[in-house]
């Protein structure tokens, strides 16, 4: 059975398509919405340095492990994990790791679509001219009105979900493959144009100093943890997305080099987004870089509203964010869709409708947690915050840790060697040491401190 199922979903046209797809998954709201405000509230440069260190030291090795399991299994994360565990003769309990990914994927998609909906709504908010000349109060009110209106939130969440279904229904080659080959170059072009704009019209020097002046006093233990968590989220690690994409990767592509390219693009987009956002923010008096989650939806609109060409640039910016969120969200849907097709013999259309419908329904909880259900608390969190915390701070590090341990200790050496052909002995050794010791210790620290931080401080 398992043999027949191998590769049943098709494969990327080339290694380059894999790079586009994995970059599409990695580059998303995490880079454009979250990175700038988390860096902003952690003092800038100090945070950025640690963040980049985490990407290189932990993110890249764990991502390689995920791609490797996917390419060896050639199926959805659940079934790839099952087969690789069997082939390795490892304890069958390792199989459950695949499930954490599928579950986390659904939960993340549910709230991710809601935030992506905000970005879609702001394309029209910016294009309509509503942001022209606004001050802090008006910007806060525009954002507050959006959050207070479940009807509008559900509308944009639904539009975003339909966009995702539209792509994933087309399958690996004609759906996901074609989408990322169009969306990613578009994203890079728009990013470059906005970078050019912020360079000439914003306070680029201030933004550069803020992100690259390493000021060690501003570095806190909590900031280090946030940097590590952010590295996981931004690379889409621990959720099966990269494992699923790895299953469609050409056999002759070198996993280490390919993953390095993806991590490079992802970090580049985070830094460039930071430069764009802070150049614009610093050029506008009275706005703080540490404005928190509202940085993108309150501070930036004020800045756009006050600058020449702000109407066009503002709309372009939110189109860019929506594209980034779109190419990430499809990678949250695909692993689960692939699993339903394999396990239940379901058609792709049916599987998509069922899972996107489920995530949409779950997402209503997040929508309502911003307004009519804002009083409902789970473990002290609103529904949205609870899902964010559960996935990012618990499921993600846990699954990342297990993947590192599995490939580091339990996976059969011959299987690893087959997938890593052409990698030098030194790199292999370094990778193994990271998976066995460095990543588990670091991830455990994030896991424990993340919980301690939330509940006991
Ligand atoms: N990496 C995405 C971002 O930075 O926005 C979020 C994400 C996508 C996380 C896909 C996990 C995932 F499987």
Boltz pocket constraint, residues with backbone or C-beta under 6 A from the ligand:
constraints:
  - pocket:
      binder: B
      contacts: [[A, 25], [A, 26], [A, 27], [A, 28], [A, 29], [A, 30], [A, 31], [A, 105], [A, 108], [A, 232], [A, 233], [A, 234], [A, 235], [A, 236], [A, 237], [A, 239], [A, 240], [A, 241], [A, 242], [A, 328], [A, 329], [A, 331], [A, 332]]
      max_distance: 6.0
